[in-house]
Each structure stands twice: as C-alpha cells, then as structure tokens.
Amino acid sequence: MPPSRHLSPLLIASLLAASPALSPAATVQKGHAATHAGFKLDPVPTPAIDDAARMATFTLIDGERDRNSGELAVLADGKVPAGEDAPRENFFFAMNTAGGRIGVDLGKVLSVKSIGSYSWHAGGRGPQVYDLYAADGTAKDFNPAPKKGTDPATVGWKRVAKVDTRFKEGNGGGQHGVEISNPDGQPLGEIRHLLFDVAKTDDADPHGNTFFSEIDVIDAKAATPQRLKTPERIVKSYKSKDGGFRYIIDSTKAPALTEWTEKELLPVIEEWYPKLVEMLPSDGYRAPDVVNFEFRDDMGGTPAYAAGNRIALSATWFPGQLGREAKGCVVHEMGHVVQNYWRARQTNRQPSPTPGWVTEGICDYIRWFLYEPESKGAVIRDARQAKYDASYRVTANFLDWLTTAKDKDLVRKLNAAAREGRYDEKLWNEWTGKTVQELGEEWRKAIEDGKR
C-alpha cells in the first residue's frame, strides 16, 4: 500500500528587505508526507549529501539545546533520521523554551542557489516555523550573533523568507521539507552567513520545538550535489478477519523478510493480537485498533521494542531467528502494545509506578506459557536462580505458578492494576492472602521439590 502523502501548496514570499547582495524575491516550496516517505517530498528535492553546509560552522546563537537532542552537527551530516521519533538524530530546542536562533557560517562568500530544511516527527514537532536571514558579513554594523530581542535587520542582516509549514488542522506530524530559492532560477545572492530565527510550532505545547533533521545550502557554482536516494517502500496493510483491527507491516529495511512476514508472521499476529486484547482487559479500556510493525536497521543489539501502538523489529536480528525466537518475540511486543501502561498518567492523577519485572514478566508469561509452551523457554532448573522479580522468563515462571496454584485470574488483575496506575504490593495479600515475598518463597520451594 503506498504511503499516505499530503503536499502543501506552493508559497511565494517576497523578501521583506533587499540589498545588492540578495535577490529581491524568494520562493518557499513546502513538501509534506504524513507517513515515512524517505524524505521524498515533491516539489522539494530529497536532502543533499555533499552540499556547502557540510563544511559550514553551525552555532547556537540563542536558545537552549534539549538534553535529548543531537548536536548541531546532525544538521549537516548528509543523513536523515531512521524513524519519526529519533531525538539524537535531530536537533531541537529544549522543552518549555520558545525556540531560538541558529547561525551558519559558510566560511566564505558563496553564490547561494538555494537553502533547504528538513524535519520529521510524528506529532507537533514535525512542522517548521522560522524566519531566515542572510548576510555577506561586510556591513559596517554587522553582528554575526544577534540574540533574541535584537532585530537582525538593524545589525547587517537581510530577511530572505518567512517559513511556516503548519496546517490549519491537525498537529502536522510527518516529514516536512522546505526549499528556498529564486523563482527565476538565479542565485539567491552572495552570502556567507545565515541566521535561522526559529519559533515554536505551538506556544501552548511544552514540546512544541521542531525536530530539525537536516539543513542544506546549495552553491550555485559548485557541482550538482548528490541527493539522498529514496528506497522503494514496502508497506502492507491488513485488516483482521472481523474488521476490528488493522496491522501495518513496513519491511522496507528488510525486503528479504517481506514474504516471511506475510506467510509466517501475519497469521500469528492475526491470531494472537485479539487474544491478547481479550486476555488483558480493564474497565473502560480499549486497546489500539491499529498496530504498526517496522523493521529497522538502527537498533544495535535490541531485537525489538514497543512504543505506543508501534513495534520496531531489528532487520539484522530477525533473519537469524525466523525458525527460532522471531514469532515469540513479536507476541511479547504485542503484549506491551495491549498493556499500554503509559495510559496510567492520563487516567490517574497520582499513578503509582509499575515495576519493570511485572511489565516484562506478564509478556513473557503469555509468550512462553500460552503461545509456545512446548519450547519450555521459561523452565527453571536451578532453584537458586528463582527470584520472582528477576523479570522476563523467570518472572514468567512465577506468574504461571501463581495462575495454576493460587488464582487463574491473577495476571488479568495484575495487568489491570498496572494499567490504571494503582499497583501496590498490598494487592498480593488481597489476591492470595500472602505477601509477594512469601509467594516467591513458596514458588521457589515448589521448584526445589520438582513440582515446577
């Protein structure tokens, strides 16, 4: 299924101040794609790999870099983020700050043909809002680093264009591209310095600072720059047989797994996601209707992870696990999508934290004891290793013992408490008449006695 794409209209913006060094008018072209399009944002070209910005000096003139942001260098590395929420691969200003100013020194005066900017985020950090100024640096009163509150036009700068890629409706999430150029194809002018005066996309949103992915400066006298090659996307969407759920699988980064996902993995997803929804209910809760699966090549040694209704799968780990742990791993991650313990912060003013061993233990219990019990992947052979809060497989064994020896509905109760932000160790006593520590000892003794 092709990616959903929405292209904003062409915007022509007049220069608000002109000088002999700059063209009297600039064209601001804007492209947008609501889903992953590899930054193919017609009419804006894909980001350049070897443009003049690669050799430029980027300076944070005003504002504060967010502690989770990448350094300014990511704006000119010729690379783009691998996903829609990749903080370290973007530059953005700190939370609760109102944007800032970024300076670019090209090192010498260049005949600049065009300037591009690219951003990507699933939400309100996707759009771009900034004023672009330029200078050749020769003005008598030139200030290369004017702070907020100083009008750049009063210290040797000329405004080139005003950029705003927001939409009237929605948060504007997705990939945004901007190209600023002369409408007649001539250079913008003789430029050495650029100033990006960046504003927030939403003054009311503490997270409303744009995830800037790349800035391009194209030299009119240099060779045509290489552009990022956009891979052919492989995205398929499937509706569940009853029409209640939709599963989207993106195998662009693992094309060799496309057939396997459709023939082998999809049947597991279609069977087990609804089962998980039924298994882990709570009052007033509705599990996500749409689940996205994306193979990625930037996950290091992590096989998979879930965030919201999205599951990331390692394109390097899965090929070697197709006949072993691949399917079970996906079942585990679908469990996290259904758990949705992030919801507690929205429904409970003072949610209590859920221990990680509970979160992971429930998903591994479902995987090893319900989905693939024949694998015996959570068997504990040494009682000395039996610690109920050891997480993953060990906790899964503990939970299975509880459901068979104490309360068949215990996992459902535990999950509901966690999702509602009301986990408390006192609950174990209410459910079983014993503390979790006492239960842990009883379980360990069962293992010693060979009853597990």
WOQUI-V539376 format. One record per pair of residues at least 24 apart in sequence whose ideal C-beta (glycine too) atoms are under 10 Angstrom apart, sorted by the first residue. I is the first residue (numbers start at 1). J is the second residue. If there is no record, write none. Layout:
I_J, I_J
This chain:
1_35, 1_233, 1_234, 1_235, 1_236, 1_237, 1_238, 1_248, 2_35, 2_37, 2_233, 2_235, 3_33, 3_34, 3_35, 3_36, 3_37, 3_38, 3_40, 3_174, 3_175, 3_233, 3_235, 3_250, 4_33, 4_34, 4_35, 4_37, 4_174, 4_235, 5_31, 5_32, 5_33, 5_34, 5_35, 5_37, 5_40, 5_41, 5_42, 5_174, 5_175, 6_31, 6_32, 6_33, 6_34, 6_35, 6_167, 6_170, 6_172, 6_174, 7_31, 7_32, 7_33, 7_41, 7_42, 7_43, 7_44, 7_177, 8_32, 8_41, 8_127, 8_164, 8_165, 8_166, 8_167, 8_172, 8_176, 10_43, 10_183, 11_161, 11_162, 11_163, 11_164, 11_165, 11_178, 12_161, 12_183, 13_132, 13_159, 13_160, 13_161, 13_162, 13_163, 13_164, 13_180, 14_161, 14_162, 15_134, 15_158, 15_159, 15_160, 15_161, 15_162, 15_188, 15_189, 16_131, 16_133, 16_153, 16_158, 16_159, 16_160, 16_161, 16_162, 17_133, 17_152, 17_153, 17_157, 17_158, 17_159, 17_160, 18_158, 18_159, 18_160, 18_189, 19_134, 19_135, 19_136, 19_139, 19_156, 19_157, 19_158, 19_189, 19_190, 20_136, 20_189, 20_190, 21_109, 21_134, 21_135, 21_136, 21_137, 21_138, 21_139, 21_158, 21_188, 21_189, 21_190, 21_191, 21_192, 22_112, 22_133, 22_134, 22_135, 22_136, 22_158, 22_159, 22_160, 22_182, 22_187, 22_188, 22_189, 22_190, 22_191, 23_112, 23_134, 23_160, 23_181, 23_182, 23_183, 23_184, 23_186, 23_187, 23_188, 23_189, 24_182, 24_189, 25_160, 25_161, 25_182, 25_183, 25_184, 25_188, 26_114, 26_115, 26_132, 26_134, 26_159, 26_160, 26_161, 26_162, 26_180, 26_181, 26_182, 26_183, 26_188, 26_189, 27_114, 27_161, 27_179, 27_180, 27_181, 27_182, 27_183, 27_184, 27_185, 27_188, 28_115, 28_132, 28_160, 28_161, 28_162, 28_163, 28_164, 28_165, 28_178, 28_179, 28_180, 28_181, 29_114, 29_116, 29_177, 29_178, 29_179, 29_180, 29_181, 30_127, 30_128, 30_163, 30_164, 30_165, 30_176, 30_177, 30_178, 30_179, 31_118, 31_165, 31_175, 31_176, 31_177, 31_178, 31_179, 32_126, 32_127, 32_165, 32_167, 32_172, 32_173, 32_174, 32_175, 32_176, 32_177, 32_178, 33_120, 33_174, 33_175, 33_176, 33_177, 34_122, 34_126, 34_170, 34_172, 34_173, 34_174, 34_175, 35_84, 35_122, 35_173, 35_174, 35_175, 35_233, 35_235, 35_248, 35_250, 35_292, 36_82, 36_83, 36_84, 36_120, 36_174, 36_175, 36_233, 36_235, 36_250, 36_252, 36_292, 36_294, 37_120, 37_174, 37_175, 37_177, 37_230, 37_233, 38_80, 38_175, 38_228, 38_229, 38_230, 38_231, 38_232, 38_233, 38_252, 39_80, 39_81, 39_118, 39_119, 39_120, 39_175, 39_176, 39_177, 39_213, 39_214, 39_227, 39_228, 39_230, 40_175, 40_177, 40_228, 40_229, 40_230, 40_231, 40_233, 41_118, 41_174, 41_175, 41_176, 41_177, 41_178, 41_179, 41_230, 42_177, 43_177, 43_179, 44_114, 44_116, 44_117, 44_118, 44_175, 44_176, 44_177, 44_178, 44_179, 45_114, 45_116, 45_177, 45_179, 45_216, 45_218, 45_225, 45_227, 45_228, 46_80, 46_116, 46_118, 46_177, 46_214, 46_216, 46_226, 46_227, 46_228, 46_229, 46_230, 47_78, 47_79, 47_80, 47_116, 47_117, 47_118, 47_177, 47_213, 47_214, 47_215, 47_216, 47_225, 47_227, 47_228, 48_76, 48_78, 48_114, 48_116, 48_118, 48_214, 48_215, 48_216, 48_217, 48_218, 48_224, 48_225, 48_226, 48_227, 48_228, 49_77, 49_78, 49_79, 49_214, 49_216, 49_225, 49_226, 49_227, 49_228, 49_229, 50_78, 50_222, 50_223, 50_224, 50_225, 50_226, 50_227, 51_76, 51_78, 51_113, 51_114, 51_115, 51_116, 51_214, 51_215, 51_216, 51_217, 51_218, 51_219, 51_222, 51_225, 51_226, 51_227, 52_76, 52_104, 52_106, 52_107, 52_108, 52_110, 52_112, 52_113, 52_115, 52_191, 52_216, 52_217, 52_218, 52_219, 52_220, 52_222, 52_225, 53_77, 53_78, 53_104, 53_106, 53_115, 53_116, 53_194, 53_214, 53_215, 53_216, 53_217, 53_218, 53_219, 53_225, 54_78, 54_216, 54_217, 54_225, 55_106, 55_107, 55_108, 55_217, 55_219, 56_103, 56_104, 56_105, 56_106, 56_107, 56_110, 56_192, 56_193, 56_194, 56_215, 56_217, 57_103, 57_104, 57_105, 57_106, 57_107, 58_91, 58_102, 58_103, 58_104, 58_105, 58_194, 58_196, 58_215, 59_101, 59_102, 59_103, 59_104, 59_105, 59_144, 59_145, 59_195, 60_91, 60_93, 60_100, 60_101, 60_102, 60_103, 60_145, 61_100, 61_101, 61_102, 61_103, 61_143, 61_144, 61_145, 61_146, 61_147, 61_148, 61_195, 61_196, 61_197, 62_93, 62_99, 62_100, 62_101, 62_102, 62_103, 62_145, 62_146, 62_147, 62_148, 62_149, 62_150, 62_197, 62_198, 63_93, 63_94, 63_97, 63_98, 63_99, 63_100, 63_101, 63_102, 63_147, 63_148, 63_197, 63_198, 63_209, 64_93, 64_94, 64_95, 64_96, 64_97, 64_100, 64_209, 65_91, 65_92, 65_93, 65_94, 65_97, 65_100, 66_90, 66_91, 66_92, 66_93, 66_94, 66_95, 66_96, 66_97, 66_207, 66_209, 66_211, 67_94, 67_95, 68_92, 68_94, 68_95, 69_93, 69_94, 69_209, 69_211, 69_212, 70_211, 70_212, 70_213, 72_102, 72_103, 72_104, 72_212, 72_215, 74_212, 74_213, 74_214, 74_215, 75_102, 75_104, 75_117, 75_118, 75_196, 75_212, 75_213, 75_214, 75_215, 75_216, 76_104, 76_214, 76_215, 76_216, 76_217, 77_213, 77_214, 78_214, 78_216, 78_225, 78_226, 78_227, 78_228, 79_213, 79_214, 79_228, 80_118, 80_119, 80_120, 80_175, 80_213, 80_214, 80_228, 81_118, 81_119, 81_120, 81_121, 81_175, 81_211, 81_213, 81_214, 81_298, 82_120, 82_253, 82_294, 82_296, 82_297, 82_298, 82_299, 82_312, 83_120, 83_121, 83_122, 83_294, 83_296, 83_298, 83_299, 83_307, 83_310, 83_312, 84_120, 84_121, 84_122, 84_123, 84_125, 84_126, 84_173, 84_174, 84_175, 84_211, 84_294, 84_310, 85_120, 85_121, 85_122, 85_123, 85_125, 85_211, 85_307, 85_308, 85_310, 86_120, 86_121, 86_211, 86_213, 86_296, 86_298, 87_121, 87_125, 87_211, 89_120, 89_211, 89_213, 89_214, 89_298, 90_118, 90_119, 90_120, 90_121, 90_125, 90_210, 90_211, 90_212, 90_213, 90_214, 91_119, 91_198, 91_209, 91_210, 91_211, 91_212, 91_213, 91_214, 91_215, 92_119, 92_121, 92_125, 92_198, 92_207, 92_208, 92_209, 92_210, 92_211, 92_212, 92_213, 93_198, 93_199, 93_200, 93_208, 93_209, 93_210, 93_212, 94_206, 94_209, 95_205, 95_206, 95_207, 95_208, 95_209, 96_200, 96_205, 96_206, 96_207, 96_208, 96_209, 97_200, 97_206, 97_208, 97_209, 98_148, 98_198, 98_199, 98_200, 98_203, 98_208, 98_209, 99_129, 99_130, 99_148, 99_196, 99_197, 99_198, 99_199, 99_200, 99_201, 99_203, 99_208, 99_209, 99_210, 100_147, 100_148, 100_196, 100_197, 100_198, 100_199, 100_200, 100_209, 101_130, 101_131, 101_133, 101_145, 101_146, 101_147, 101_148, 101_150, 101_152, 101_195, 101_196, 101_197, 101_198, 102_130, 102_194, 102_195, 102_196, 102_197, 102_198, 102_212, 102_215, 103_133, 103_144, 103_145, 103_146, 103_193, 103_194, 103_195, 103_196, 104_134, 104_191, 104_192, 104_193, 104_194, 104_195, 104_196, 104_215, 104_217, 105_137, 105_144, 105_145, 105_192, 105_193, 105_194, 106_137, 106_191, 106_192, 106_193, 106_194, 106_217, 106_219, 107_192, 108_136, 108_137, 108_192, 109_135, 109_136, 109_137, 109_138, 109_189, 109_190, 109_191, 109_192, 109_193, 110_136, 110_187, 110_189, 110_190, 110_191, 110_192, 110_217, 110_218, 110_219, 110_220, 110_221, 110_222, 111_186, 111_187, 111_188, 111_189, 111_190, 111_191, 111_218, 111_219, 111_220, 111_221, 111_222, 112_160, 112_180, 112_181, 112_182, 112_187, 112_188, 112_189, 112_190, 112_191, 112_192, 112_194, 112_217, 112_218, 112_219, 112_220, 112_221, 113_181, 113_182, 113_185, 113_186, 113_187, 113_188, 113_217, 113_218, 113_219, 113_220, 113_221, 113_222, 113_224, 113_225, 114_179, 114_180, 114_181, 114_182, 114_185, 114_187, 114_188, 114_216, 114_217, 114_218, 114_219, 114_220, 115_160, 115_161, 115_163, 115_178, 115_179, 115_180, 115_181, 115_188, 115_191, 115_194, 115_196, 115_215, 115_216, 115_217, 115_218, 116_177, 116_178, 116_179, 116_180, 116_181, 116_214, 116_215, 116_216, 116_217, 116_218, 117_163, 117_165, 117_176, 117_177, 117_178, 117_179, 117_180, 117_196, 117_198, 117_210, 117_212, 117_213, 117_214, 117_215, 117_216, 118_175, 118_176, 118_177, 118_178, 118_179, 118_211, 118_212, 118_213, 118_214, 118_215, 118_216, 118_228, 119_165, 119_172, 119_174, 119_175, 119_176, 119_177, 119_178, 119_201, 119_210, 119_211, 119_212, 119_213, 119_214, 119_215, 120_173, 120_174, 120_175, 120_176, 120_177, 120_210, 120_211, 120_212, 120_213, 120_214, 121_171, 121_172, 121_173, 121_174, 121_175, 121_176, 121_201, 121_207, 121_209, 121_210, 121_211, 121_212, 121_213, 122_171, 122_173, 122_174, 122_211, 122_308, 122_310, 123_170, 123_171, 123_172, 123_173, 123_174, 123_201, 123_202, 123_205, 123_207, 123_208, 123_211, 124_166, 124_170, 124_171, 124_172, 124_173, 124_200, 124_201, 124_202, 124_204, 124_205, 124_207, 124_208, 124_209, 124_210, 124_211, 125_171, 125_172, 125_173, 125_200, 125_201, 125_202, 125_205, 125_207, 125_208, 125_209, 125_210, 125_211, 125_212, 126_165, 126_166, 126_167, 126_171, 126_172, 126_173, 126_174, 126_175, 126_176, 126_201, 126_210, 126_211, 127_163, 127_164, 127_165, 127_166, 127_167, 127_171, 127_172, 127_173, 127_174, 127_176, 127_200, 127_201, 127_202, 127_208, 127_210, 127_211, 128_163, 128_164, 128_165, 128_166, 128_172, 128_176, 128_177, 128_178, 128_196, 128_198, 128_199, 128_201, 128_210, 128_211, 128_212, 129_162, 129_163, 129_164, 129_165, 129_166, 129_197, 129_198, 129_199, 129_200, 129_201, 129_202, 129_208, 129_209, 129_210, 130_161, 130_162, 130_163, 130_164, 130_165, 130_178, 130_195, 130_196, 130_197, 130_198, 130_199, 130_210, 130_212, 131_159, 131_160, 131_161, 131_162, 131_163, 131_164, 131_195, 131_196, 131_197, 131_198, 131_199, 132_157, 132_158, 132_159, 132_160, 132_161, 132_162, 132_163, 132_178, 132_180, 132_188, 132_194, 132_195, 132_196, 132_197, 132_198, 133_157, 133_158, 133_159, 133_160, 133_161, 133_193, 133_194, 133_195, 133_196, 133_197, 134_158, 134_159, 134_160, 134_161, 134_180, 134_188, 134_189, 134_190, 134_191, 134_192, 134_193, 134_194, 134_195, 135_160, 135_189, 135_190, 135_191, 135_192, 135_193, 135_194, 135_195, 136_189, 136_190, 136_191, 136_192, 136_193, 137_191, 137_192, 137_193, 138_190, 138_192, 142_193, 143_195, 144_192, 144_193, 144_195, 145_193, 145_195, 146_195, 146_197, 148_197, 151_197, 152_193, 152_195, 152_197, 156_193, 157_193, 157_194, 157_195, 157_197, 158_189, 158_191, 158_195, 159_195, 159_197, 160_188, 160_189, 160_191, 160_194, 160_195, 161_188, 162_197, 163_196, 163_198, 163_199, 164_199, 164_201, 165_201, 165_210, 166_201, 166_202, 171_201, 171_202, 171_205, 171_208, 172_201, 172_202, 172_210, 175_213, 176_210, 176_211, 176_212, 176_213, 177_213, 177_214, 177_216, 178_215, 178_216, 179_216, 179_218, 181_218, 182_220, 185_220, 186_220, 187_218, 187_219, 187_220, 187_221, 188_217, 188_218, 188_220, 189_220, 190_220, 191_217, 191_219, 231_255, 234_258, 234_261, 234_295, 235_292, 235_294, 236_261, 236_262, 236_266, 236_293, 237_290, 237_292, 238_262, 238_266, 238_269, 238_270, 239_270, 240_269, 240_270, 240_271, 240_273, 240_274, 240_289, 241_270, 241_271, 241_274, 242_270, 242_274, 243_289, 244_273, 244_274, 244_277, 244_289, 245_269, 245_270, 245_273, 245_274, 245_277, 245_287, 245_288, 245_289, 245_290, 245_291, 246_288, 246_289, 246_290, 246_291, 246_292, 247_273, 247_290, 247_291, 247_292, 247_293, 247_311, 247_334, 248_290, 248_291, 248_292, 248_293, 248_294, 248_309, 248_310, 249_291, 249_292, 249_293, 249_294, 249_295, 249_311, 249_313, 250_292, 250_293, 250_294, 250_295, 250_296, 250_310, 250_312, 250_313, 251_293, 251_294, 251_295, 251_313, 251_315, 251_318, 252_294, 252_295, 252_296, 252_297, 252_315, 253_294, 253_295, 253_296, 253_297, 253_298, 253_313, 253_314, 253_315, 253_316, 254_294, 254_295, 254_296, 254_297, 254_313, 254_314, 254_315, 254_316, 254_318, 254_319, 255_295, 255_315, 256_315, 256_318, 256_319, 257_295, 257_313, 257_315, 257_318, 257_319, 257_322, 257_326, 258_295, 260_318, 260_319, 260_322, 260_326, 261_293, 261_295, 261_313, 261_318, 261_326, 261_330, 264_322, 264_323, 264_326, 264_327, 265_293, 265_313, 265_318, 265_322, 265_326, 265_327, 265_330, 266_293, 267_327, 268_326, 268_327, 268_328, 268_330, 268_331, 268_334, 268_371, 269_293, 269_311, 269_327, 269_330, 269_331, 269_334, 271_331, 271_371, 272_327, 272_330, 272_331, 272_334, 272_335, 272_366, 272_367, 272_370, 272_371, 273_330, 273_331, 273_334, 273_335, 273_337, 273_338, 274_338, 275_331, 275_334, 275_338, 275_366, 275_370, 275_371, 276_331, 276_334, 276_335, 276_336, 276_337, 276_338, 276_339, 276_363, 276_366, 276_370, 276_371, 277_334, 277_337, 277_338, 278_338, 278_412, 279_335, 279_338, 279_362, 279_366, 279_370, 279_411, 279_412, 279_415, 280_335, 280_338, 280_339, 280_340, 280_362, 280_363, 280_366, 280_411, 280_412, 280_414, 280_415, 280_416, 280_418, 280_419, 281_338, 281_412, 281_415, 281_416, 281_419, 282_340, 282_343, 282_347, 282_412, 282_413, 282_415, 282_416, 282_417, 282_418, 282_419, 282_420, 283_416, 283_419, 283_420, 284_347, 284_420, 285_338, 285_340, 285_343, 285_347, 285_415, 285_416, 285_419, 285_420, 286_340, 287_334, 287_337, 287_338, 287_339, 287_340, 288_337, 288_338, 288_340, 291_333, 291_334, 291_337, 291_338, 292_337, 293_330, 293_333, 293_334, 295_319, 303_329, 303_330, 303_332, 303_333, 304_329, 304_330, 304_332, 304_333, 304_336, 305_333, 305_336, 306_330, 306_332, 306_333, 306_334, 306_335, 306_336, 306_337, 306_338, 306_339, 306_340, 306_363, 307_333, 307_336, 307_337, 307_342, 308_336, 308_337, 308_340, 308_342, 309_337, 309_338, 309_340, 310_337, 311_336, 311_337, 324_375, 325_367, 325_372, 325_375, 325_377, 327_367, 327_371, 327_372, 328_364, 328_366, 328_367, 328_368, 328_371, 328_372, 328_375, 328_377, 329_367, 330_367, 330_371, 331_363, 331_364, 331_366, 331_367, 331_368, 331_370, 331_371, 331_372, 332_360, 332_362, 332_363, 332_364, 332_365, 332_366, 332_367, 332_368, 332_371, 332_392, 332_396, 333_363, 333_367, 334_363, 334_366, 334_367, 334_371, 335_359, 335_360, 335_362, 335_363, 335_364, 335_365, 335_366, 335_367, 335_371, 335_415, 336_360, 336_362, 336_363, 337_363, 338_362, 338_363, 338_366, 338_415, 338_419, 339_363, 339_415, 339_418, 339_419, 340_415, 340_418, 340_419, 341_415, 341_418, 341_419, 341_420, 341_421, 341_423, 342_419, 343_418, 343_419, 343_420, 343_421, 344_417, 344_418, 344_419, 344_420, 344_421, 344_422, 344_423, 345_421, 346_421, 347_419, 347_420, 347_421, 348_419, 348_420, 348_421, 348_422, 349_421, 350_421, 350_422, 351_418, 351_419, 351_420, 351_421, 351_422, 351_423, 352_417, 352_418, 352_420, 352_421, 352_422, 352_423, 352_424, 353_418, 353_421, 353_423, 354_414, 354_415, 354_417, 354_418, 354_419, 354_420, 354_421, 354_422, 354_423, 355_389, 355_391, 355_395, 355_418, 355_423, 355_425, 355_436, 356_389, 356_391, 356_392, 356_395, 357_387, 357_388, 357_389, 357_390, 357_391, 357_392, 357_394, 357_395, 357_398, 358_389, 358_391, 358_395, 358_399, 358_411, 358_414, 358_415, 358_417, 358_418, 358_423, 358_436, 359_391, 359_395, 359_415, 359_418, 359_423, 360_390, 360_391, 360_392, 360_393, 360_394, 360_395, 360_396, 361_388, 361_389, 361_390, 361_391, 361_392, 361_393, 361_394, 361_395, 361_396, 361_397, 361_398, 361_399, 361_400, 361_411, 361_414, 362_395, 362_396, 362_399, 362_411, 362_412, 362_414, 362_415, 362_418, 363_392, 363_395, 363_396, 364_391, 364_392, 364_393, 364_394, 364_395, 364_396, 364_397, 364_399, 364_400, 365_392, 365_393, 365_395, 365_396, 365_397, 365_398, 365_399, 365_400, 365_402, 365_403, 365_411, 365_414, 366_396, 366_399, 366_400, 366_411, 367_392, 367_393, 367_396, 368_392, 368_393, 368_396, 368_397, 368_399, 368_400, 369_396, 369_397, 369_399, 369_400, 369_401, 369_403, 369_404, 369_411, 370_396, 370_400, 370_403, 370_411, 373_400, 379_447, 379_452, 380_443, 380_444, 380_447, 380_452, 381_447, 381_452, 382_447, 382_448, 383_443, 383_444, 383_445, 383_446, 383_447, 383_448, 383_449, 383_450, 383_452, 384_444, 384_447, 384_448, 385_444, 385_447, 386_440, 386_441, 386_443, 386_444, 386_445, 386_446, 386_447, 386_448, 386_452, 387_440, 387_443, 387_444, 388_436, 388_437, 388_439, 388_440, 388_441, 388_442, 388_443, 388_444, 389_436, 389_437, 389_440, 390_440, 395_440, 397_443, 397_447, 397_452, 398_436, 398_439, 398_440, 398_443, 398_444, 398_447, 398_452, 399_443, 400_443, 400_452, 401_439, 401_440, 401_442, 401_443, 401_444, 401_446, 401_447, 401_451, 401_452, 402_428, 402_431, 402_432, 402_436, 402_439, 402_442, 402_443, 404_452, 405_432, 405_439, 405_442, 405_443, 405_446, 405_451, 405_452, 406_431, 406_432, 406_433, 406_434, 406_439, 406_442, 406_443, 407_431, 407_432, 410_439
